Amino acid sequence: MRRFTRLPLVALAVALVAGSAITTAAAAPVVQAADPVAEVSVKLATIPGLRIQSSSVVAGKPFFVLQYTQPADHRKPNGEKFEQRVTLWHRGFDRPTVLHTTGYGGVGGAFTSEPTRLVDGNQVNVEQRFFNASTPASKDWSKLNIWQAASDHHRIVTAFKQALYSGKWVSTGASKGGMTSVYHRRFYPNDVDATVAYVAPQDVINRKDNYVDFIQNAGTDASCNLALRNMQRNSLLRRTAMVAKLTAYAAQNGLTYDATFGSADRAFEAAVLDTPFAFWQYGSQADCPSVPGTAAATDQELFDFIDRISGWSFYTDEGTAGFLPYYFQATQQLNWPDVASKTTWLKGLLHYREAGDAPAAVPDAIEPRHEETAMLDVDLWLRFSGQRMLFVYGENDPWSAEKFEPGPGTRDSHWYTVPNGNHGSNIGGLPAAERTEATQILQQWMGVAANPAVAQTTAKTIDPGAQRQNLR
């Protein structure tokens, strides 16, 4: 364990010499400064199966990287085990605690989510099972589903409540992390007191998609979406030249297509289909002049624009490898956007029926059976039993096309939309009155003094959990 401790101040004895008599002052007691890292470490050591990988002091507060032993299958707790990566940034044993779920990997450095800042709370950050090293050795894909992941979080919350933080808890996450926090509440509704989910889609019925229609109405100027449609058409009409560029690009960068798309041609089509989605997911109306939406656009201009918005490297074996667990989950339970079926302006130009669908990124050997009722179950829980839920969406974010919705049994829950917001939307981006209101709701849930000024300084950042999600 690596520690950074502060050396205590020591009062030195002063020898006073007066004539021939030597008088020694009484030694002042040594005052040992509290070691906050050691104090938290002692409590962490009481959690069975928890290992401290590293510890430090960040911004004056103890920060830990932890490994927590989990069952690969929570229905068989004595079976195969794996270590799940968790970080802890400690504020105080009397502070509320934020359970931040990324929904992906990426749990490493000291990061504070917006709720953590708004309530000045402890933060427990959890890497999703099957991402990075948080993966069972057997890699039995049947153990990757929303209930197994929720059970991971349940064990973590239970352990930390018993050992360190018995006060209020709030769960949070952005994008797939926000979805994950809702699934956790579905199966273990009493683990935390409230949930704040950012830009979290809820695709209840996979065959009924609103994504394409939503994108065509995003922004304030219809000419922008016309330009994006023209960009797609022109790119596909020049398929031969564009695929030749992509093939050369892959060769220059050592990229392949064998394990997922099977060819540069199919990867090209997927990227073209995704580009309007990606444009509004991370961009804004201010980016519209950059769209090469006329016939005068050169092949290189089209190629560079798609690379800048969607990223050619993402549509390769190497680019999708780290997101395979997501595509597996989307294929099995989460559902996915169908961005091809309603693109009537591309009629006759598409060669692959599923070029942009999640199953296209899952090898046939592990492709799971699709569970049509999984999201319906979560939807019904929220509508009839959900309480103390706070959702934030972006007005132009395509993932807002299908969102979590309230129902007759939803209690003390709130929905906010950031005007002109994209996939980085949060409470800090809301209009002043709504920002203050949402902040006060969260602070009241957590039992901390309301401080509307806190929301005014909330940084508008994207959680690490809000990485590229299913753009295909």
HULIN-V387026 format. One record per helix or strand. SS is the DSSP state (@ for helix, = for strand). FROM is the first residue (numbers start at 0). TO is the last residue. Records with the same first field share a line. If there is no record, write none. Layout:
# HULIN-V387026
SS = FROM-TO / FROM-TO
This chain:
# HULIN-V387026
= = 14-17 / 20-23 / 49-57 / 60-70 / 80-88 / 96-100 / 121-125 / 130-130 / 133-133 / 168-173 / 193-197 / 200-200 / 386-386 / 388-393 / 402-402 / 410-410 / 413-417
@ = 35-43 / 113-118 / 140-142 / 145-162 / 175-186 / 210-215 / 221-236 / 238-252 / 263-281 / 284-289 / 298-308 / 311-314 / 316-333 / 343-345 / 357-360 / 373-384 / 397-400 / 426-428 / 431-444 / 451-455
